[in-house]
Amino acid sequence: MDKSWHEKSSDTVEERLQDLARPGAPDTITPEQWCRIIALSCEKPEDHGLSITDWTYRELADEVIKQGIVEKISSSHLGRILKKKTSNHTEFATG
């Protein structure tokens, strides 16, 4: 069992603020990489030599890998993350 905040009083502030271990595999894509992926999704595919006007998740995943942002990413994982990010912004904008 983890120690309570009070029981950690002798620990440093950094130690007290550490996240608890979480189940499952650790994240393999950093927040900085996600920022680059999201920024790329806002660009026009034509600017990257593609003859399409809108990104598909497959084409965006291929471009992310091509640019070396990540070594691998599935189009379905990319789509789930982008849908979360988009829905959060939409919810914020529309109240």
KENUMI-769955 format. One record per residue (C-alpha): residue number from 1; residue in one letter; chain; x, y, z. Coordinates in steps of 0.001 Angstrom, whole numbers, plus 500000, padded with zeros to 6 digits. Example, Ala and Ser with C-alpha at 12.3 -4.5 7.8 and 13.67 -1.06 7.14 Angstrom:
! KENUMI-769955
+-----+------+-----+--------+--------+--------+
! seq ! type ! mol !      u !      v !      w !
+-----+------+-----+--------+--------+--------+
!   1 !    A !   A ! 512300 ! 495500 ! 507800 !
!   2 !    S !   A ! 513670 ! 498940 ! 507140 !
+-----+------+-----+--------+--------+--------+
! end
This chain:
! KENUMI-769955
+-----+------+-----+--------+--------+--------+
! seq ! type ! mol !      u !      v !      w !
+-----+------+-----+--------+--------+--------+
!   1 !    M !   A ! 500000 ! 500000 ! 500000 !
!   2 !    D !   A ! 501227 ! 503476 ! 499208 !
!   3 !    K !   A ! 502082 ! 505966 ! 501901 !
!   4 !    S !   A ! 499706 ! 508852 ! 502480 !
!   5 !    W !   A ! 500768 ! 512446 ! 501838 !
!   6 !    H !   A ! 501362 ! 512947 ! 505559 !
!   7 !    E !   A ! 503522 ! 509822 ! 505797 !
!   8 !    K !   A ! 505661 ! 511185 ! 502966 !
!   9 !    S !   A ! 506463 ! 514393 ! 504850 !
!  10 !    S !   A ! 510155 ! 513478 ! 505093 !
!  11 !    D !   A ! 510355 ! 512934 ! 501311 !
!  12 !    T !   A ! 511407 ! 515720 ! 498951 !
!  13 !    V !   A ! 508710 ! 517672 ! 497161 !
!  14 !    E !   A ! 509608 ! 515909 ! 493897 !
!  15 !    E !   A ! 509236 ! 512495 ! 495545 !
!  16 !    R !   A ! 505892 ! 513455 ! 497075 !
!  17 !    L !   A ! 504515 ! 514645 ! 493751 !
!  18 !    Q !   A ! 505524 ! 511580 ! 491728 !
!  19 !    D !   A ! 502688 ! 509775 ! 489971 !
!  20 !    L !   A ! 501854 ! 506324 ! 491239 !
!  21 !    A !   A ! 502676 ! 503375 ! 489030 !
!  22 !    R !   A ! 499888 ! 502613 ! 486579 !
!  23 !    P !   A ! 498907 ! 499276 ! 485105 !
!  24 !    G !   A ! 499508 ! 498544 ! 481447 !
!  25 !    A !   A ! 502316 ! 499267 ! 479079 !
!  26 !    P !   A ! 504174 ! 502557 ! 479463 !
!  27 !    D !   A ! 503557 ! 505303 ! 476925 !
!  28 !    T !   A ! 505824 ! 504999 ! 473922 !
!  29 !    I !   A ! 505017 ! 508391 ! 472397 !
!  30 !    T !   A ! 506109 ! 511464 ! 474321 !
!  31 !    P !   A ! 503971 ! 514578 ! 474779 !
!  32 !    E !   A ! 506372 ! 516441 ! 472486 !
!  33 !    Q !   A ! 505863 ! 513847 ! 469755 !
!  34 !    W !   A ! 502072 ! 514135 ! 470135 !
!  35 !    C !   A ! 502374 ! 517899 ! 469773 !
!  36 !    R !   A ! 504292 ! 517439 ! 466522 !
!  37 !    I !   A ! 501737 ! 514892 ! 465273 !
!  38 !    I !   A ! 498816 ! 517190 ! 466079 !
!  39 !    A !   A ! 500595 ! 520123 ! 464416 !
!  40 !    L !   A ! 501193 ! 518008 ! 461315 !
!  41 !    S !   A ! 497509 ! 517044 ! 461225 !
!  42 !    C !   A ! 496683 ! 520768 ! 460951 !
!  43 !    E !   A ! 498862 ! 521179 ! 457851 !
!  44 !    K !   A ! 497693 ! 520568 ! 454304 !
!  45 !    P !   A ! 498627 ! 517190 ! 452829 !
!  46 !    E !   A ! 499505 ! 518986 ! 449583 !
!  47 !    D !   A ! 502344 ! 520732 ! 451452 !
!  48 !    H !   A ! 503885 ! 517295 ! 451917 !
!  49 !    G !   A ! 503655 ! 516177 ! 448298 !
!  50 !    L !   A ! 500364 ! 514290 ! 448581 !
!  51 !    S !   A ! 497618 ! 514656 ! 445997 !
!  52 !    I !   A ! 494817 ! 514713 ! 448570 !
!  53 !    T !   A ! 493059 ! 517619 ! 450253 !
!  54 !    D !   A ! 492349 ! 516011 ! 453652 !
!  55 !    W !   A ! 494353 ! 513617 ! 455798 !
!  56 !    T !   A ! 493157 ! 510102 ! 456377 !
!  57 !    Y !   A ! 494487 ! 508474 ! 459520 !
!  58 !    R !   A ! 496482 ! 506011 ! 457401 !
!  59 !    E !   A ! 498123 ! 508748 ! 455321 !
!  60 !    L !   A ! 498826 ! 510858 ! 458397 !
!  61 !    A !   A ! 500369 ! 507881 ! 460210 !
!  62 !    D !   A ! 502551 ! 507194 ! 457152 !
!  63 !    E !   A ! 503690 ! 510842 ! 457051 !
!  64 !    V !   A ! 504420 ! 510881 ! 460797 !
!  65 !    I !   A ! 506681 ! 507845 ! 460350 !
!  66 !    K !   A ! 508221 ! 509268 ! 457149 !
!  67 !    Q !   A ! 509161 ! 512472 ! 458985 !
!  68 !    G !   A ! 510757 ! 510455 ! 461789 !
!  69 !    I !   A ! 508444 ! 511794 ! 464500 !
!  70 !    V !   A ! 507904 ! 508211 ! 465693 !
!  71 !    E !   A ! 509195 ! 504857 ! 464468 !
!  72 !    K !   A ! 505753 ! 503303 ! 464278 !
!  73 !    I !   A ! 502114 ! 504188 ! 464958 !
!  74 !    S !   A ! 498916 ! 502536 ! 463843 !
!  75 !    S !   A ! 496310 ! 504563 ! 462032 !
!  76 !    S !   A ! 493660 ! 503349 ! 464507 !
!  77 !    H !   A ! 495678 ! 504540 ! 467542 !
!  78 !    L !   A ! 496372 ! 507849 ! 465836 !
!  79 !    G !   A ! 492669 ! 508241 ! 465062 !
!  80 !    R !   A ! 491598 ! 507520 ! 468650 !
!  81 !    I !   A ! 493995 ! 510120 ! 470041 !
!  82 !    L !   A ! 493089 ! 512784 ! 467499 !
!  83 !    K !   A ! 489371 ! 512200 ! 468078 !
!  84 !    K !   A ! 489913 ! 512727 ! 471825 !
!  85 !    K !   A ! 491872 ! 515911 ! 471226 !
!  86 !    T !   A ! 489332 ! 517244 ! 468730 !
!  87 !    S !   A ! 486332 ! 516445 ! 470884 !
!  88 !    N !   A ! 487904 ! 518176 ! 473867 !
!  89 !    H !   A ! 488507 ! 521353 ! 471845 !
!  90 !    T !   A ! 485027 ! 521220 ! 470359 !
!  91 !    E !   A ! 483449 ! 520756 ! 473760 !
!  92 !    F !   A ! 485452 ! 523683 ! 475111 !
!  93 !    A !   A ! 484516 ! 525922 ! 472171 !
!  94 !    T !   A ! 480809 ! 525096 ! 472248 !
!  95 !    G !   A ! 480384 ! 524957 ! 476026 !
+-----+------+-----+--------+--------+--------+
! end
